[in-house]
């Protein structure tokens, strides 16, 4: 089970004194990670449009809770935890929020403009498919969420087990166990015949 959304912990940390300072810090420290978030979002959703929606929802939650962000915390891990929890909620409820909502919630026009997804960014999914045959990509997408996350970040993105553990907020031993089971299930799926019609990436619910 994923940890509680960091945006729910509004009682910790020291809120910024002014909205202007908060917006400036957010623009400097968080917005530059938009491409990173998009790559990970595509790895979770397997759909560019859904990934962009997920990044926008993540940015909204991150902005709302940024006043309580503790300096010294790994920004990427913090953003990933927000995104992962947001994705689980969206996956379960199958809700879709309009892309325009980001600009309504982030009231600073310049900040909202910088937060827009650059649709020219290279697709992380495309890069993964270059690295793996179609059958591997399909089999990976069909793994249970907890196994797929670990396999994706360890084997596709190349993170160490300790880094995966930090991002997912789970023990390193759990990462190793899930990685072992995920790889085993992946091998099992790859040993099954795959029809030509099944070589496309399935759409997440």
C-alpha positions in Angstrom: 0.0 0.0 0.0 1.3 3.4 -0.9 2.1 5.9 1.9 -0.3 8.7 2.7 -0.2 11.7 0.3 2.4 14.2 1.6 -0.1 17.0 0.8 -2.3 15.6 3.6 0.4 16.5 6.2 -0.4 20.2 6.3 0.5 20.4 9.9 4.2 19.8 9.5 6.9 22.2 8.3 7.0 26.0 8.1 4.5 27.6 5.7 5.8 30.5 3.5 4.9 34.0 4.7 3.8 35.2 1.4 2.2 33.6 -1.7 4.7 35.4 -3.9 7.7 33.7 -2.2 5.9 30.4 -2.3 5.3 30.7 -6.0 8.9 31.7 -6.7 10.3 28.8 -4.7 7.9 26.4 -6.5 8.9 27.7 -9.9 12.6 27.3 -9.1 12.5 24.0 -7.2 9.6 22.0 -8.6 8.7 23.2 -12.1 12.1 22.1 -13.5 11.2 18.5 -12.6 8.1 18.5 -15.0 9.9 16.4 -17.6 11.0 13.9 -14.9 7.4 13.6 -13.7 6.1 13.2 -17.2 8.5 10.3 -17.9 7.4 8.5 -14.7 3.7 9.3 -15.3 4.0 7.6 -18.8 5.6 4.6 -17.1 2.6 4.3 -14.8 -0.3 5.1 -17.2 1.2 3.9 -20.6 -0.8 6.8 -22.2 0.7 10.2 -23.1 -2.6 12.0 -22.5 -3.3 10.3 -19.2 0.3 11.0 -18.1 -0.1 14.7 -18.8 -3.3 14.8 -16.8 -1.5 13.0 -14.0 1.4 15.4 -14.0 -1.0 18.4 -13.8 -2.9 16.9 -10.9 0.4 16.2 -9.2 1.6 19.7 -9.7 -1.6 21.1 -8.2 -1.2 18.9 -5.0 2.5 19.8 -4.8 1.8 23.5 -5.1 -0.9 23.3 -2.4 1.4 21.5 0.0 4.7 23.2 -0.9 4.5 25.6 2.0 5.1 22.7 4.3 7.9 21.1 2.2 10.9 20.5 4.4 14.2 21.7 3.1 16.7 18.9 2.6 14.0 16.5 1.5 14.6 14.8 -1.9 12.3 16.8 -4.2 12.0 14.1 -6.8 11.0 11.5 -4.2 8.5 13.9 -2.6 7.0 14.6 -6.0 6.9 10.9 -6.9 5.0 10.0 -3.7 2.4 12.6 -4.5 2.1 11.4 -8.1 2.0 7.7 -7.2 -0.8 8.3 -4.7 -2.7 10.5 -7.1 -2.4 7.9 -9.8 -3.8 5.1 -7.5 -6.7 7.4 -6.6 -7.4 8.1 -10.3 -6.9 4.5 -11.3 -9.5 3.3 -8.7 -12.1 5.9 -9.4 -11.4 6.3 -13.2 -11.9 10.0 -12.8 -10.3 12.5 -15.2 -9.7 16.1 -14.4 -9.7 18.7 -17.3 -6.2 19.9 -18.2 -7.4 23.5 -17.9 -7.9 23.1 -14.1 -4.2 23.5 -13.4 -4.3 27.1 -14.6 -7.4 27.8 -12.5 -5.7 26.5 -9.3 -2.3 28.0 -9.8 -3.4 31.7 -9.8 0.0 33.1 -10.7 -0.3 33.4 -14.6 3.5 33.2 -15.1 3.8 30.1 -12.9 0.8 28.5 -14.6 2.4 29.1 -17.9 5.6 27.5 -16.9 3.7 24.5 -15.5 2.2 23.6 -18.9 3.4 20.3 -20.2 5.8 20.6 -23.1 4.3 18.2 -25.6 7.6 18.1 -27.6 9.3 16.3 -24.7 10.5 12.8 -25.7 8.2 10.1 -24.5 9.6 7.9 -21.8 7.4 5.1 -23.0 8.9 5.4 -26.5 12.3 5.2 -25.1 11.4 2.1 -23.1 10.0 0.5 -26.2 13.2 1.2 -28.0 15.1 -0.6 -25.3 12.7 -3.6 -25.1 10.8 -5.7 -27.7 7.1 -5.2 -27.9 6.3 -8.4 -26.0 8.4 -7.2 -23.0 6.6 -3.8 -22.9 3.2 -5.5 -23.0 4.2 -8.1 -20.3 5.5 -5.3 -18.1 2.3 -3.3 -18.4 0.3 -6.4 -17.3 2.1 -6.9 -14.0 0.3 -6.0 -10.8 0.9 -2.4 -9.9 3.2 -3.0 -6.9 5.4 -5.3 -8.9 5.4 -3.2 -12.1 6.5 -0.1 -10.2 9.5 -1.8 -8.8 10.5 -3.6 -12.0 10.0 -0.4 -14.0 12.2 1.8 -11.8 14.9 -0.8 -11.2 15.1 -2.4 -14.6 13.8 0.2 -17.0 14.9 3.4 -15.3 18.0 1.9 -13.7 17.5 3.0 -10.1 19.2 1.1 -7.3 17.1 -0.8 -4.8 17.8 1.8 -2.1 16.6 4.6 -4.4 13.4 2.7 -5.4 12.8 2.1 -1.7 13.1 5.8 -1.0 10.7 6.7 -3.9 8.1 4.2 -2.9 8.6 4.6 0.8 9.0 0.9 1.4 11.8 -1.2 3.0 14.7 -2.2 0.7 13.9 -5.8 1.5 10.4 -5.3 0.1 11.9 -3.8 -3.0 14.1 -6.9 -3.5 11.2 -9.3 -2.9 8.9 -7.5 -5.3 11.7 -7.2 -7.9 12.2 -11.0 -7.6 8.5 -11.8 -8.0 8.1 -9.2 -10.7 10.9 -10.5 -12.8 9.7 -14.1 -12.3 6.2 -13.2 -13.4 7.6 -11.2 -16.3 9.6 -14.3 -17.5 6.4 -16.4 -17.1 4.4 -14.0 -19.2 7.1 -13.8 -21.9 7.1 -17.6 -22.1 3.5 -17.5 -23.3 2.7 -17.1 -27.0 1.7 -13.5 -27.9 -0.7 -12.8 -30.8 0.1 -10.0 -33.2 -3.0 -8.1 -32.1 -1.8 -8.1 -28.5 1.5 -6.4 -29.2 0.2 -2.9 -28.5 0.3 -1.3 -25.1 -3.0 -1.8 -23.2 -4.9 1.3 -21.9 -5.0 1.5 -18.1 -8.4 1.7 -16.6 
